[in-house]
Amino acid sequence: MTVKFGLLGAGRIGRVHAGAIDGNPRAELVAVADALPAAAEAVAAAHGARTAAIETIIADPQIDAIAICTPTDAHADLIEAGVRAGKAVFCEKPIDLSVARVKSCLDVVRAHGGRLMIGFNRRFDPDFAAARQVVAQGRIGEVQMVTIVSRDPGPPPVDYIRRSGGIFRDMTIHDFDMARWLLGEEVETVMARASVLVDPAIGAAGDFDSVNVVLCTASGRQAVITNCRRAAYGYDQRVEILGTLGAVAAMNHHEANIELADASGYHRPPLLDFFMNRYTAAYAAEIAAFVTAVAEGGPMPTTGEDGLAALALADAALGSATEGRVVKVAEILA
């Protein structure tokens, strides 16, 4: 089966997913929609697709799946429209910025027997996936602690900050999903601290740019997440899992995997400096996993419930940072 896609949103992430769809031998990009006709036309022309309105794509019986890459405030409505039309749905995170709205959206998905996958691409990074496989094989024993470092080379525009939902819902949400995936247990409590250390304009916009979060499960397993909107040395993405028998780590990606030694010391090429080149393989792998699930009828590897859980952790972290207390996740999901 060739899975025929409609792409909703032809911006930066939409272009990434269009390339991943076009590069998959079991998928075909059929139609592209965007609020900016020129953007839709450019992506469609690059991948042999046509342009169409969102409503036309969703109603088209020849289209099997939609990939939602629009601004966040449209995600839940489009998920609901897609599942009502019988489409398999791939949606970029988050489903919505409101836990209540996510819950109501997932009710619609369940009521219609919908197939929904949320785009937590880091699970599909080859290095992170290999580290988790080591854990699954029992090679480091029982997981005790997870450490996640995620720092951007520089902050996004303040305009983006204002509509992003804040650092916990926009940036740390990836790490919340990774923490759940690597801990192997649901998080019970969240403690977070947050500051503005990069750009005062981010604080003026009501957000933070430097945060640390401690997650704890009922059994006492812990995950520590450190985020910053600025790392002068590049895109810093590292994970370490400590177990009872050892540890496994996934390290940073450099422009080349070499090390030069000369009279002045040891030197390595710089880190990759953008999420789209650091996670190119991950984006392709997550679309491949979605295509396989649709074509073969298997389970979605990242679900709407995963999206809800990560958003609840983000809200708990924000509550902890602003109220100065430990927040129970159950408070957020009540």
Stockholm file with secondary structure:
# STOCKHOLM 1.0

chainA/1-334         MTVKFGLLGAGRIGRVHAGAIDGNPRAELVAVADALPAAAEAVAAAHGARTAAIETIIADPQIDAIAICTPTDAHADLIEAGVRAGKAVFCEKPIDLSVARVKSCLDVVRAHGGRLMIGFNRRFDPDFAAARQVVAQGRIGEVQMVTIVSRDPGPPPVDYIRRSGGIFRDMTIHDFDMARWLLGEEVETVMARASVLVDPAIGAAGDFDSVNVVLCTASGRQAVITNCRRAAYGYDQRVEILGTLGAVAAMNHHEANIELADASGYHRPPLLDFFMNRYTAAYAAEIAAFVTAVAEGGPMPTTGEDGLAALALADAALGSATEGRVVKVAEILA
#=GR chainA/1-334 SS CCEEEEEECCSHHHHHHHHHHHTCTTEEEEEEECSSHHHHHHHHHHHTCEECCHHHHHHCTTCCEEEECSCGGGHHHHHHHHHHTTCEEEEESCSCSCHHHHHHHHHHHHHTTCEEEEECGGGGCHHHHHHHHHHHTTTTCSEEEEEEEEECSSCCCHHHHHHTTCHHHHTHHHHHHHHHHHHSSCEEEEEEEEECCSCHHHHHTTCCSEEEEEEEETTCCEEEEEEESCCTTSCEEEEEEEESSCEEEECCCBSSSCCEEETTEEECCCBCCSHHHHTHHHHHHHHHHHHHHHHHCCCCSSCHHHHHHHHHHHHHHHHHHHHTSCEEHHHHHC
#=GC SS_cons         CCEEEEEECCSHHHHHHHHHHHTCTTEEEEEEECSSHHHHHHHHHHHTCEECCHHHHHHCTTCCEEEECSCGGGHHHHHHHHHHTTCEEEEESCSCSCHHHHHHHHHHHHHTTCEEEEECGGGGCHHHHHHHHHHHTTTTCSEEEEEEEEECSSCCCHHHHHHTTCHHHHTHHHHHHHHHHHHSSCEEEEEEEEECCSCHHHHHTTCCSEEEEEEEETTCCEEEEEEESCCTTSCEEEEEEEESSCEEEECCCBSSSCCEEETTEEECCCBCCSHHHHTHHHHHHHHHHHHHHHHHCCCCSSCHHHHHHHHHHHHHHHHHHHHTSCEEHHHHHC
//
